[in-house]
Amino acid sequence: MNQDELKRQAAIKAVEFVPENEYIGIGTGSTVNHFIRALGESGKTVKGAVSTSRQSSELMAQYGIPEIHPNEVSSLPVYIDGADEINHLLQMIKGGGGAHLSEKIVANLAQKFICIADESKYVSRLGKFPLPVEVVPMARSMASRELVKLGGRPELRIGFKTLNGNEIVDVHGLDLSRPMEMETRLNGILGVVENGLFAHRPADVLLLAGKDGVKMLTAQA
Ligand SMILES: O=C[C@H](O)[C@H](O)[C@H](O)COP(=O)(O)O
């Protein structure tokens, strides 16, 4: 089974966690695209979904899943999303698609965050994947100098703008051994809008697809 098929298996499993006739939250990325298709084809009815990107909104529309704005809900029973890396505490690096700001907002509206991933995403230590950091364009250089002081090597994602018109710097080499501290610290840099560490809001459940099937994991102390 290739990686894409494993992503699809995790996504199909996630449909079982979707409550009928409720609003849900939907993330962004290739694994989530499989989830939207699987939900659309499942015959399960949701009242609607809060989306986190244009890409997800467009696919939801193709499958007749109504979209609702995050400001119209105060809570969501579930949020389904992928990850670029996830550890045993279900803390994640996200933002490979540049959508981590809206993903973090919607994840924080959710009672349960279900992460869907293939087994290559499960890591013993976060940080091989460069950490996406969304920055206000006029502060990009200033913020990048601060990221260097923290031990990172920021690299501008050339030609990319976020949903909010900002830029992304992908930061290599940061020490992420204390993810909660680093998440807070990075967001304290002037010009940083949000970083892709999900340590304060980890996933609640990980559906991890491997060659032996889809495992359901929770945080391991
Ligand atoms: O901005 C993108 C998101 O954080 C995605 O959840 C993440 O990049 C994983 O994407 P994929 O499912 O394509 O591997």
The ligand as an ORCA input file, in Angstrom:
! r2SCAN-3c Opt
* xyz 0 1
  O      -1.528     23.351      6.165
  C      -1.726     22.164      6.018
  C      -2.116     21.229      7.059
  O      -1.565     21.506      8.309
  C      -2.100     19.754      6.740
  O      -2.891     19.134      7.709
  C      -0.760     19.086      6.777
  O       0.147     19.796      5.974
  C      -0.844     17.612      6.322
  O      -1.120     17.557      4.969
  P      -1.248     16.198      4.160
  O      -2.489     15.518      4.636
  O      -1.347     16.641      2.727
  O      -0.020     15.393      4.407
*
